[in-house]
Amino acid sequence: MDGVNEIERFLLQQVMWEQGIIPMDLDDHDAGRRLDLLPPEEARRLKRRFRKLWRTLARTKAYHSLYGLGDKEPSRRTKNHRKVLVFYHCWQVMMEKKRQFECKTGGD
């Protein structure tokens, strides 16, 4: 992720864990390899949380078809749109936390 410092990367990963999803990078949306390393019940919980999060976010957006709401077999492109949607949601949450922290500490 070009232009992202280590503090932002750490905060973004923290936000993703707080959201109940496995951390992903913007360049590499494929969290499947990381999920394979987890116990099946933990991987299932994280996948469910991701599905719940993207559906909630997609319902608030105007382009439902872009995210494939209701699709039984979404295309790879649609799945990538979902991952980007969740990533940018987490990014916005992270930036808001960062702004709040900077306000409390005086910007340092």
N, C-alpha and C positions, 0 to 999 in steps of 0.2 A: 504494500500500500504506500505508494509514493506520497510524500508530503505529510505523512503521519508520524509524529514523534513517538517515542517509546511510552511516554506517559499516556498519550491518547490511545495507543494500542492496548495498554494495560487496562485503562478505564473502560474501553469498549468491550474487552473480554469480560470484565467484571459485570457490566450491564447485561451482557448476554447470559451469563450464569444466573444473574438475578431474575432475568426474564424466564429462566427455566429451559434455555436452549444451549446446545453445545456451541462454543465460540467458532466463528468462521471468519476468514479474511475476505475482503472484497475481490481480490484476485483469484482466490480459490474457494468457491462456494461449496465444494464437495466435502461435507462433513461425514460422509459414509465411512471413510477409512477410520476416522476417529471413533465412530459409533461401533465399528466392528471390534474395537479393543475393550468395550465395556460389557458388563454382564447383560444378558438379554433383557431382563426386566428394567434395568436402568436405561438401556438404549430405547426400549419401547416407551418409557415415560418421557424421555427427551423428544422423541419423534412426535408423540401426541401433543406435547406442549408447543412444538414448532407449528404443527397443523392448526392448533387452536389460535395461535398468535397470528399467522398469516390470514386465516379466515376472518378474524376480527378486524384486522387492518384492511383487508380487501373490501369488506362491507362498507368501510368509510370512504373508499375511493370511488370515483365515477366510472372507471373502466373495469367493470367486473370481468368482462371476457378476457382481458389481458392476463388475469390471474387464474382463469379457469375455474371459477366458482361453479360447483356442480358437475365438473368433468369427472367421469369415471376413470379415464386413462389420459391424464394430461401429457402434453408433449414435453420434450426436454426444454424447449424454449419457455413454455409456461412455468415449468418448475424453476427455471433460472429467474424468471420474473418474480416468483414468490420469494426466492432467497434474497434477491435484491431489495424487495419491499421490506422484509424483516430486517435486513442489514441496515438500511437507511433509517428505519424506525429506531433501532438500537443506537445508531449514530446520533440521531437527534436527542435521544435521552441522555447519552453520554455528554454531548455538547452543553446541554442544559445543566447537568451536574457540574461540569467544569466551570461554567459561568457562575453558578452559585458559590462554588468553592473560591473562585477568584474574587468575588465580591466580599466574601467573609475575610479573606486574607489580604485584601488590598491590591490584588492583581499580580502578586509575585508567584 
